[in-house]
Each structure stands twice: as C-alpha cells, then as structure tokens.
Amino acid sequence: MTKNTNEQLIQDNYRNVYALAHSLAKSYNLAFEAFEDLQKVGYISLIEQSKTFDENSGVPF
C-alpha cells in the first residue's frame, strides 16, 4: 500500500471515528475527558489498521 493510499484511508475515516466516539460517549453519558480518551484511542487504531490493510482482500476498510 502506498503512502498516499494510507493517508487517504485515514482522511476518509477520520470523521467516522469522531462520530462513533461521540455516539458512545453520549450513550454512556461519559465525561468530556473520557470522550477525548476514546477519540484518541480511535484515531490511533485507525492509523495502525490503515498500515496493515490489504486493498486486495476484497473487504472494505
């Protein structure tokens, strides 16, 4: 996977991570600090998974 493809995956899914973290924080009535932590973990996971994603696997990212 090229660097541009990797960066594009991250950019395309950045808002999804925020939306999921926001939804979970709202559902569980989490404090703002917990929401920020959840968001950071999501962004780190997104970056790590984009490095190992195989576009030829036939599975969408």
N, CA, C and O atoms as a Tripos MOL2 file, in Angstrom:
@<TRIPOS>MOLECULE
protein
  244   243    61     0     0
PROTEIN
NO_CHARGES

@<TRIPOS>ATOM
      1 N           0.8520   -1.1680    0.0000 N.3       1 MET1
      2 CA          0.0000    0.0000    0.0000 C.3       1 MET1
      3 C           0.9020    1.2360    0.0000 C.2       1 MET1
      4 O           1.8740    1.3150    0.7520 O.2       1 MET1
      5 N           0.5660    2.1750   -0.8400 N.am      2 THR2
      6 CA          1.3710    3.3830   -0.9250 C.3       2 THR2
      7 C           1.0300    4.3500    0.2030 C.2       2 THR2
      8 O          -0.0020    4.2260    0.8630 O.2       2 THR2
      9 N           1.9090    5.2970    0.4010 N.am      3 LYS3
     10 CA          1.7020    6.2860    1.4650 C.3       3 LYS3
     11 C           0.4530    7.1110    1.1970 C.2       3 LYS3
     12 O          -0.2930    7.4210    2.1260 O.2       3 LYS3
     13 N           0.2110    7.4740   -0.0740 N.am      4 ASN4
     14 CA         -0.9750    8.2540   -0.4220 C.3       4 ASN4
     15 C          -2.2550    7.4830   -0.1310 C.2       4 ASN4
     16 O          -3.2270    8.0550    0.3640 O.2       4 ASN4
     17 N          -2.2610    6.1970   -0.4350 N.am      5 THR5
     18 CA         -3.4400    5.3720   -0.1720 C.3       5 THR5
     19 C          -3.6970    5.2810    1.3220 C.2       5 THR5
     20 O          -4.8410    5.3680    1.7680 O.2       5 THR5
     21 N          -2.6460    5.1080    2.0840 N.am      6 ASN6
     22 CA         -2.7420    5.0320    3.5350 C.3       6 ASN6
     23 C          -3.3100    6.3300    4.0950 C.2       6 ASN6
     24 O          -4.2160    6.3040    4.9290 O.2       6 ASN6
     25 N          -2.7910    7.4490    3.6500 N.am      7 GLU7
     26 CA         -3.2740    8.7520    4.1240 C.3       7 GLU7
     27 C          -4.7220    8.9880    3.7110 C.2       7 GLU7
     28 O          -5.4950    9.5870    4.4580 O.2       7 GLU7
     29 N          -5.0850    8.5200    2.5290 N.am      8 GLN8
     30 CA         -6.4620    8.6910    2.0530 C.3       8 GLN8
     31 C          -7.4310    7.8790    2.9140 C.2       8 GLN8
     32 O          -8.5200    8.3550    3.2330 O.2       8 GLN8
     33 N          -7.0460    6.6630    3.2910 N.am      9 LEU9
     34 CA         -7.8840    5.8500    4.1730 C.3       9 LEU9
     35 C          -8.1190    6.5560    5.4990 C.2       9 LEU9
     36 O          -9.2340    6.5600    6.0200 O.2       9 LEU9
     37 N          -7.0690    7.1500    6.0370 N.am     10 ILE10
     38 CA         -7.1780    7.8550    7.3090 C.3      10 ILE10
     39 C          -8.1050    9.0610    7.1700 C.2      10 ILE10
     40 O          -8.9920    9.2670    7.9990 O.2      10 ILE10
     41 N          -7.8990    9.8490    6.1320 N.am     11 GLN11
     42 CA         -8.7340   11.0300    5.9250 C.3      11 GLN11
     43 C         -10.1920   10.6640    5.6980 C.2      11 GLN11
     44 O         -11.0890   11.3420    6.2000 O.2      11 GLN11
     45 N         -10.4340    9.6000    4.9470 N.am     12 ASP12
     46 CA        -11.7960    9.1920    4.6440 C.3      12 ASP12
     47 C         -12.5490    8.6880    5.8740 C.2      12 ASP12
     48 O         -13.7760    8.7740    5.9280 O.2      12 ASP12
     49 N         -11.8250    8.1680    6.8540 N.am     13 ASN13
     50 CA        -12.4740    7.5700    8.0160 C.3      13 ASN13
     51 C         -12.3120    8.3740    9.3030 C.2      13 ASN13
     52 O         -12.7930    7.9530   10.3550 O.2      13 ASN13
     53 N         -11.6520    9.5110    9.2370 N.am     14 TYR14
     54 CA        -11.4130   10.3530   10.4050 C.3      14 TYR14
     55 C         -12.7260   10.7780   11.0620 C.2      14 TYR14
     56 O         -12.8690   10.7060   12.2830 O.2      14 TYR14
     57 N         -13.6700   11.2150   10.2520 N.am     15 ARG15
     58 CA        -14.9670   11.6490   10.7940 C.3      15 ARG15
     59 C         -15.7570   10.4870   11.3730 C.2      15 ARG15
     60 O         -16.5100   10.6680   12.3290 O.2      15 ARG15
     61 N         -15.5950    9.2960   10.8070 N.am     16 ASN16
     62 CA        -16.2920    8.1220   11.3360 C.3      16 ASN16
     63 C         -15.8450    7.8140   12.7640 C.2      16 ASN16
     64 O         -16.6580    7.4480   13.6120 O.2      16 ASN16
     65 N         -14.5500    7.9630   13.0200 N.am     17 VAL17
     66 CA        -14.0240    7.7270   14.3680 C.3      17 VAL17
     67 C         -14.6230    8.7380   15.3370 C.2      17 VAL17
     68 O         -15.0450    8.3760   16.4350 O.2      17 VAL17
     69 N         -14.6600   10.0000   14.9320 N.am     18 TYR18
     70 CA        -15.2360   11.0310   15.7900 C.3      18 TYR18
     71 C         -16.7100   10.7450   16.0690 C.2      18 TYR18
     72 O         -17.1600   10.8380   17.2110 O.2      18 TYR18
     73 N         -17.4580   10.3970   15.0240 N.am     19 ALA19
     74 CA        -18.8910   10.1390   15.1830 C.3      19 ALA19
     75 C         -19.1360    8.9480   16.1070 C.2      19 ALA19
     76 O         -20.0390    8.9840   16.9430 O.2      19 ALA19
     77 N         -18.3400    7.9030   15.9600 N.am     20 LEU20
     78 CA        -18.5020    6.7300   16.8230 C.3      20 LEU20
     79 C         -18.1570    7.0620   18.2720 C.2      20 LEU20
     80 O         -18.8800    6.6680   19.1880 O.2      20 LEU20
     81 N         -17.0590    7.7830   18.4840 N.am     21 ALA21
     82 CA        -16.6760    8.1660   19.8480 C.3      21 ALA21
     83 C         -17.7430    9.0580   20.4660 C.2      21 ALA21
     84 O         -18.0840    8.9010   21.6380 O.2      21 ALA21
     85 N         -18.2640    9.9790   19.6940 N.am     22 HIS22
     86 CA        -19.3050   10.8820   20.1890 C.3      22 HIS22
     87 C         -20.5680   10.1030   20.5480 C.2      22 HIS22
     88 O         -21.1800   10.3490   21.5870 O.2      22 HIS22
     89 N         -20.9470    9.1790   19.7020 N.am     23 SER23
     90 CA        -22.1410    8.3710   19.9470 C.3      23 SER23
     91 C         -21.9910    7.5230   21.2170 C.2      23 SER23
     92 O         -22.9130    7.4370   22.0280 O.2      23 SER23
     93 N         -20.8320    6.9060   21.3770 N.am     24 LEU24
     94 CA        -20.5920    6.0900   22.5680 C.3      24 LEU24
     95 C         -20.5620    6.9470   23.8300 C.2      24 LEU24
     96 O         -21.1150    6.5640   24.8610 O.2      24 LEU24
     97 N         -19.9190    8.1010   23.7420 N.am     25 ALA25
     98 CA        -19.8480    8.9880   24.9070 C.3      25 ALA25
     99 C         -21.2380    9.4610   25.3040 C.2      25 ALA25
    100 O         -21.5530    9.5610   26.4900 O.2      25 ALA25
    101 N         -22.0520    9.7460   24.3260 N.am     26 LYS26
    102 CA        -23.4160   10.1940   24.6010 C.3      26 LYS26
    103 C         -24.2660    9.0630   25.1810 C.2      26 LYS26
    104 O         -25.0350    9.2780   26.1180 O.2      26 LYS26
    105 N         -24.1270    7.8690   24.6280 N.am     27 SER27
    106 CA        -24.9040    6.7200   25.0950 C.3      27 SER27
    107 C         -24.5860    6.3510   26.5400 C.2      27 SER27
    108 O         -25.4740    6.0040   27.3190 O.2      27 SER27
    109 N         -23.2960    6.4350   26.8830 N.am     28 TYR28
    110 CA        -22.8740    6.0570   28.2280 C.3      28 TYR28
    111 C         -22.6860    7.2520   29.1550 C.2      28 TYR28
    112 O         -22.2000    7.1090   30.2770 O.2      28 TYR28
    113 N         -23.0780    8.4390   28.6700 N.am     29 ASN29
    114 CA        -23.0130    9.6620   29.4670 C.3      29 ASN29
    115 C         -21.6170    9.8650   30.0630 C.2      29 ASN29
    116 O         -21.4640   10.0870   31.2640 O.2      29 ASN29
    117 N         -20.6030    9.7850   29.1960 N.am     30 LEU30
    118 CA        -19.2190    9.9180   29.6310 C.3      30 LEU30
    119 C         -18.8300   11.3830   29.7930 C.2      30 LEU30
    120 O         -19.3790   12.2620   29.1290 O.2      30 LEU30
    121 N         -17.8870   11.6280   30.6750 N.am     31 ALA31
    122 CA        -17.3460   12.9710   30.8630 C.3      31 ALA31
    123 C         -16.5220   13.3550   29.6350 C.2      31 ALA31
    124 O         -16.1170   12.4870   28.8630 O.2      31 ALA31
    125 N         -16.2780   14.6350   29.4580 N.am     32 PHE32
    126 CA        -15.5500   15.1230   28.2940 C.3      32 PHE32
    127 C         -14.1630   14.5000   28.1920 C.2      32 PHE32
    128 O         -13.7100   14.1760   27.0940 O.2      32 PHE32
    129 N         -13.4850   14.3290   29.3260 N.am     33 GLU33
    130 CA        -12.1470   13.7380   29.3220 C.3      33 GLU33
    131 C         -12.1920   12.3010   28.8070 C.2      33 GLU33
    132 O         -11.3080   11.8780   28.0620 O.2      33 GLU33
    133 N         -13.2050   11.5640   29.1990 N.am     34 ALA34
    134 CA        -13.3520   10.1850   28.7320 C.3      34 ALA34
    135 C         -13.6350   10.1610   27.2300 C.2      34 ALA34
    136 O         -13.1490    9.2850   26.5140 O.2      34 ALA34
    137 N         -14.4200   11.1230   26.7600 N.am     35 PHE35
    138 CA        -14.7000   11.2310   25.3310 C.3      35 PHE35
    139 C         -13.4070   11.4970   24.5630 C.2      35 PHE35
    140 O         -13.1650   10.8840   23.5230 O.2      35 PHE35
    141 N         -12.5820   12.4030   25.0680 N.am     36 GLU36
    142 CA        -11.3100   12.7030   24.4140 C.3      36 GLU36
    143 C         -10.4050   11.4750   24.3650 C.2      36 GLU36
    144 O          -9.7520   11.2210   23.3530 O.2      36 GLU36
    145 N         -10.3660   10.7130   25.4600 N.am     37 ASP37
    146 CA         -9.5580    9.4990   25.5000 C.3      37 ASP37
    147 C         -10.0670    8.4800   24.4890 C.2      37 ASP37
    148 O          -9.2800    7.8550   23.7780 O.2      37 ASP37
    149 N         -11.3660    8.3180   24.4280 N.am     38 LEU38
    150 CA        -11.9730    7.3890   23.4850 C.3      38 LEU38
    151 C         -11.6590    7.7950   22.0500 C.2      38 LEU38
    152 O         -11.3710    6.9530   21.1990 O.2      38 LEU38
    153 N         -11.7190    9.0710   21.8040 N.am     39 GLN39
    154 CA        -11.4210    9.6180   20.4820 C.3      39 GLN39
    155 C          -9.9530    9.3580   20.1100 C.2      39 GLN39
    156 O          -9.6670    8.9440   18.9870 O.2      39 GLN39
    157 N          -9.0410    9.5940   21.0250 N.am     40 LYS40
    158 CA         -7.6170    9.3730   20.7660 C.3      40 LYS40
    159 C          -7.3170    7.9150   20.4750 C.2      40 LYS40
    160 O          -6.5490    7.6060   19.5630 O.2      40 LYS40
    161 N          -7.9180    7.0170   21.2430 N.am     41 VAL41
    162 CA         -7.7160    5.5900   21.0100 C.3      41 VAL41
    163 C          -8.2420    5.1980   19.6240 C.2      41 VAL41
    164 O          -7.6340    4.3910   18.9210 O.2      41 VAL41
    165 N          -9.3610    5.7740   19.2540 N.am     42 GLY42
    166 CA         -9.9280    5.5080   17.9300 C.3      42 GLY42
    167 C          -9.0200    5.9850   16.8130 C.2      42 GLY42
    168 O          -8.8450    5.2810   15.8190 O.2      42 GLY42
    169 N          -8.4400    7.1670   16.9570 N.am     43 TYR43
    170 CA         -7.5380    7.7020   15.9290 C.3      43 TYR43
    171 C          -6.2590    6.8690   15.8260 C.2      43 TYR43
    172 O          -5.7720    6.6010   14.7280 O.2      43 TYR43
    173 N          -5.7300    6.4700   16.9620 N.am     44 ILE44
    174 CA         -4.5280    5.6250   16.9620 C.3      44 ILE44
    175 C          -4.8330    4.2950   16.2840 C.2      44 ILE44
    176 O          -4.0380    3.8140   15.4770 O.2      44 ILE44
    177 N          -5.9640    3.7050   16.6000 N.am     45 SER45
    178 CA         -6.3530    2.4380   15.9800 C.3      45 SER45
    179 C          -6.5470    2.5840   14.4790 C.2      45 SER45
    180 O          -6.1470    1.7070   13.7130 O.2      45 SER45
    181 N          -7.1500    3.6730   14.0570 N.am     46 LEU46
    182 CA         -7.3490    3.9440   12.6370 C.3      46 LEU46
    183 C          -6.0090    4.0020   11.9120 C.2      46 LEU46
    184 O          -5.8570    3.4180   10.8400 O.2      46 LEU46
    185 N          -5.0540    4.6940   12.4850 N.am     47 ILE47
    186 CA         -3.7340    4.8220   11.8670 C.3      47 ILE47
    187 C          -3.0410    3.4660   11.7900 C.2      47 ILE47
    188 O          -2.4860    3.1110   10.7500 O.2      47 ILE47
    189 N          -3.0690    2.7130   12.8750 N.am     48 GLU48
    190 CA         -2.4130    1.4060   12.8980 C.3      48 GLU48
    191 C          -3.0600    0.4250   11.9180 C.2      48 GLU48
    192 O          -2.3570   -0.3110   11.2260 O.2      48 GLU48
    193 N          -4.3690    0.4110   11.8570 N.am     49 GLN49
    194 CA         -5.0540   -0.5190   10.9590 C.3      49 GLN49
    195 C          -4.8790   -0.1320    9.4980 C.2      49 GLN49
    196 O          -4.8600   -1.0020    8.6270 O.2      49 GLN49
    197 N          -4.7530    1.1530    9.2200 N.am     50 SER50
    198 CA         -4.5530    1.5720    7.8300 C.3      50 SER50
    199 C          -3.1970    1.1040    7.3060 C.2      50 SER50
    200 O          -3.0240    0.9290    6.1000 O.2      50 SER50
    201 N          -2.2410    0.9020    8.2030 N.am     51 LYS51
    202 CA         -0.9150    0.4300    7.8010 C.3      51 LYS51
    203 C          -0.9410   -1.0310    7.3590 C.2      51 LYS51
    204 O          -0.1650   -1.4330    6.4920 O.2      51 LYS51
    205 N          -1.8330   -1.8260    7.9540 N.am     52 THR52
    206 CA         -1.8530   -3.2530    7.6510 C.3      52 THR52
    207 C          -2.9940   -3.6680    6.7260 C.2      52 THR52
    208 O          -3.1200   -4.8450    6.3870 O.2      52 THR52
    209 N          -3.8220   -2.7150    6.3190 N.am     53 PHE53
    210 CA         -4.9610   -3.0330    5.4620 C.3      53 PHE53
    211 C          -4.5050   -3.4650    4.0800 C.2      53 PHE53
    212 O          -3.6330   -2.8330    3.4830 O.2      53 PHE53
    213 N          -5.0980   -4.5500    3.5630 N.am     54 ASP54
    214 CA         -4.8030   -5.0670    2.2330 C.3      54 ASP54
    215 C          -5.9790   -4.7770    1.3280 C.2      54 ASP54
    216 O          -7.0460   -5.3700    1.4850 O.2      54 ASP54
    217 N          -5.7950   -3.8580    0.3680 N.am     55 GLU55
    218 CA         -6.8980   -3.4820   -0.5160 C.3      55 GLU55
    219 C          -7.3190   -4.6260   -1.4340 C.2      55 GLU55
    220 O          -8.4220   -4.5980   -1.9810 O.2      55 GLU55
    221 N          -6.4730   -5.6160   -1.6110 N.am     56 ASN56
    222 CA         -6.7790   -6.7450   -2.4850 C.3      56 ASN56
    223 C          -7.5300   -7.8610   -1.7680 C.2      56 ASN56
    224 O          -7.8170   -8.8970   -2.3680 O.2      56 ASN56
    225 N          -7.8480   -7.6640   -0.5050 N.am     57 SER57
    226 CA         -8.5250   -8.7070    0.2610 C.3      57 SER57
    227 C         -10.0070   -8.8250   -0.0870 C.2      57 SER57
    228 O         -10.6470   -9.8290    0.2260 O.2      57 SER57
    229 N         -10.5490   -7.7920   -0.7370 N.am     58 GLY58
    230 CA        -11.9670   -7.8210   -1.0960 C.3      58 GLY58
    231 C         -12.8820   -7.3640    0.0110 C.2      58 GLY58
    232 O         -14.1040   -7.4460   -0.1110 O.2      58 GLY58
    233 N         -12.2970   -6.8830    1.0950 N.am     59 VAL59
    234 CA        -13.0680   -6.4020    2.2430 C.3      59 VAL59
    235 C         -12.9110   -4.8990    2.3210 C.2      59 VAL59
    236 O         -11.7900   -4.3930    2.2580 O.2      59 VAL59
    237 N         -14.0310   -4.1610    2.4580 N.am     60 PRO60
    238 CA        -13.9050   -2.7020    2.5500 C.3      60 PRO60
    239 C         -13.2680   -2.2900    3.8740 C.2      60 PRO60
    240 O         -13.4250   -2.9660    4.8900 O.2      60 PRO60
    241 N         -12.5560   -1.1830    3.8460 N.am     61 PHE61
    242 CA        -11.9300   -0.6710    5.0590 C.3      61 PHE61
    243 C         -12.9710   -0.0990    5.9500 C.2      61 PHE61
    244 O         -12.6530    0.3900    7.0350 O.2      61 PHE61
@<TRIPOS>BOND
     1     1     2 1
     2     2     3 1
     3     3     4 2
     4     3     5 am
     5     5     6 1
     6     6     7 1
     7     7     8 2
     8     7     9 am
     9     9    10 1
    10    10    11 1
    11    11    12 2
    12    11    13 am
    13    13    14 1
    14    14    15 1
    15    15    16 2
    16    15    17 am
    17    17    18 1
    18    18    19 1
    19    19    20 2
    20    19    21 am
    21    21    22 1
    22    22    23 1
    23    23    24 2
    24    23    25 am
    25    25    26 1
    26    26    27 1
    27    27    28 2
    28    27    29 am
    29    29    30 1
    30    30    31 1
    31    31    32 2
    32    31    33 am
    33    33    34 1
    34    34    35 1
    35    35    36 2
    36    35    37 am
    37    37    38 1
    38    38    39 1
    39    39    40 2
    40    39    41 am
    41    41    42 1
    42    42    43 1
    43    43    44 2
    44    43    45 am
    45    45    46 1
    46    46    47 1
    47    47    48 2
    48    47    49 am
    49    49    50 1
    50    50    51 1
    51    51    52 2
    52    51    53 am
    53    53    54 1
    54    54    55 1
    55    55    56 2
    56    55    57 am
    57    57    58 1
    58    58    59 1
    59    59    60 2
    60    59    61 am
    61    61    62 1
    62    62    63 1
    63    63    64 2
    64    63    65 am
    65    65    66 1
    66    66    67 1
    67    67    68 2
    68    67    69 am
    69    69    70 1
    70    70    71 1
    71    71    72 2
    72    71    73 am
    73    73    74 1
    74    74    75 1
    75    75    76 2
    76    75    77 am
    77    77    78 1
    78    78    79 1
    79    79    80 2
    80    79    81 am
    81    81    82 1
    82    82    83 1
    83    83    84 2
    84    83    85 am
    85    85    86 1
    86    86    87 1
    87    87    88 2
    88    87    89 am
    89    89    90 1
    90    90    91 1
    91    91    92 2
    92    91    93 am
    93    93    94 1
    94    94    95 1
    95    95    96 2
    96    95    97 am
    97    97    98 1
    98    98    99 1
    99    99   100 2
   100    99   101 am
   101   101   102 1
   102   102   103 1
   103   103   104 2
   104   103   105 am
   105   105   106 1
   106   106   107 1
   107   107   108 2
   108   107   109 am
   109   109   110 1
   110   110   111 1
   111   111   112 2
   112   111   113 am
   113   113   114 1
   114   114   115 1
   115   115   116 2
   116   115   117 am
   117   117   118 1
   118   118   119 1
   119   119   120 2
   120   119   121 am
   121   121   122 1
   122   122   123 1
   123   123   124 2
   124   123   125 am
   125   125   126 1
   126   126   127 1
   127   127   128 2
   128   127   129 am
   129   129   130 1
   130   130   131 1
   131   131   132 2
   132   131   133 am
   133   133   134 1
   134   134   135 1
   135   135   136 2
   136   135   137 am
   137   137   138 1
   138   138   139 1
   139   139   140 2
   140   139   141 am
   141   141   142 1
   142   142   143 1
   143   143   144 2
   144   143   145 am
   145   145   146 1
   146   146   147 1
   147   147   148 2
   148   147   149 am
   149   149   150 1
   150   150   151 1
   151   151   152 2
   152   151   153 am
   153   153   154 1
   154   154   155 1
   155   155   156 2
   156   155   157 am
   157   157   158 1
   158   158   159 1
   159   159   160 2
   160   159   161 am
   161   161   162 1
   162   162   163 1
   163   163   164 2
   164   163   165 am
   165   165   166 1
   166   166   167 1
   167   167   168 2
   168   167   169 am
   169   169   170 1
   170   170   171 1
   171   171   172 2
   172   171   173 am
   173   173   174 1
   174   174   175 1
   175   175   176 2
   176   175   177 am
   177   177   178 1
   178   178   179 1
   179   179   180 2
   180   179   181 am
   181   181   182 1
   182   182   183 1
   183   183   184 2
   184   183   185 am
   185   185   186 1
   186   186   187 1
   187   187   188 2
   188   187   189 am
   189   189   190 1
   190   190   191 1
   191   191   192 2
   192   191   193 am
   193   193   194 1
   194   194   195 1
   195   195   196 2
   196   195   197 am
   197   197   198 1
   198   198   199 1
   199   199   200 2
   200   199   201 am
   201   201   202 1
   202   202   203 1
   203   203   204 2
   204   203   205 am
   205   205   206 1
   206   206   207 1
   207   207   208 2
   208   207   209 am
   209   209   210 1
   210   210   211 1
   211   211   212 2
   212   211   213 am
   213   213   214 1
   214   214   215 1
   215   215   216 2
   216   215   217 am
   217   217   218 1
   218   218   219 1
   219   219   220 2
   220   219   221 am
   221   221   222 1
   222   222   223 1
   223   223   224 2
   224   223   225 am
   225   225   226 1
   226   226   227 1
   227   227   228 2
   228   227   229 am
   229   229   230 1
   230   230   231 1
   231   231   232 2
   232   231   233 am
   233   233   234 1
   234   234   235 1
   235   235   236 2
   236   235   237 am
   237   237   238 1
   238   238   239 1
   239   239   240 2
   240   239   241 am
   241   241   242 1
   242   242   243 1
   243   243   244 2
@<TRIPOS>SUBSTRUCTURE
     1 MET1         2 RESIDUE 1 A MET
     2 THR2         6 RESIDUE 1 A THR
     3 LYS3        10 RESIDUE 1 A LYS
     4 ASN4        14 RESIDUE 1 A ASN
     5 THR5        18 RESIDUE 1 A THR
     6 ASN6        22 RESIDUE 1 A ASN
     7 GLU7        26 RESIDUE 1 A GLU
     8 GLN8        30 RESIDUE 1 A GLN
     9 LEU9        34 RESIDUE 1 A LEU
    10 ILE10       38 RESIDUE 1 A ILE
    11 GLN11       42 RESIDUE 1 A GLN
    12 ASP12       46 RESIDUE 1 A ASP
    13 ASN13       50 RESIDUE 1 A ASN
    14 TYR14       54 RESIDUE 1 A TYR
    15 ARG15       58 RESIDUE 1 A ARG
    16 ASN16       62 RESIDUE 1 A ASN
    17 VAL17       66 RESIDUE 1 A VAL
    18 TYR18       70 RESIDUE 1 A TYR
    19 ALA19       74 RESIDUE 1 A ALA
    20 LEU20       78 RESIDUE 1 A LEU
    21 ALA21       82 RESIDUE 1 A ALA
    22 HIS22       86 RESIDUE 1 A HIS
    23 SER23       90 RESIDUE 1 A SER
    24 LEU24       94 RESIDUE 1 A LEU
    25 ALA25       98 RESIDUE 1 A ALA
    26 LYS26      102 RESIDUE 1 A LYS
    27 SER27      106 RESIDUE 1 A SER
    28 TYR28      110 RESIDUE 1 A TYR
    29 ASN29      114 RESIDUE 1 A ASN
    30 LEU30      118 RESIDUE 1 A LEU
    31 ALA31      122 RESIDUE 1 A ALA
    32 PHE32      126 RESIDUE 1 A PHE
    33 GLU33      130 RESIDUE 1 A GLU
    34 ALA34      134 RESIDUE 1 A ALA
    35 PHE35      138 RESIDUE 1 A PHE
    36 GLU36      142 RESIDUE 1 A GLU
    37 ASP37      146 RESIDUE 1 A ASP
    38 LEU38      150 RESIDUE 1 A LEU
    39 GLN39      154 RESIDUE 1 A GLN
    40 LYS40      158 RESIDUE 1 A LYS
    41 VAL41      162 RESIDUE 1 A VAL
    42 GLY42      166 RESIDUE 1 A GLY
    43 TYR43      170 RESIDUE 1 A TYR
    44 ILE44      174 RESIDUE 1 A ILE
    45 SER45      178 RESIDUE 1 A SER
    46 LEU46      182 RESIDUE 1 A LEU
    47 ILE47      186 RESIDUE 1 A ILE
    48 GLU48      190 RESIDUE 1 A GLU
    49 GLN49      194 RESIDUE 1 A GLN
    50 SER50      198 RESIDUE 1 A SER
    51 LYS51      202 RESIDUE 1 A LYS
    52 THR52      206 RESIDUE 1 A THR
    53 PHE53      210 RESIDUE 1 A PHE
    54 ASP54      214 RESIDUE 1 A ASP
    55 GLU55      218 RESIDUE 1 A GLU
    56 ASN56      222 RESIDUE 1 A ASN
    57 SER57      226 RESIDUE 1 A SER
    58 GLY58      230 RESIDUE 1 A GLY
    59 VAL59      234 RESIDUE 1 A VAL
    60 PRO60      238 RESIDUE 1 A PRO
    61 PHE61      242 RESIDUE 1 A PHE
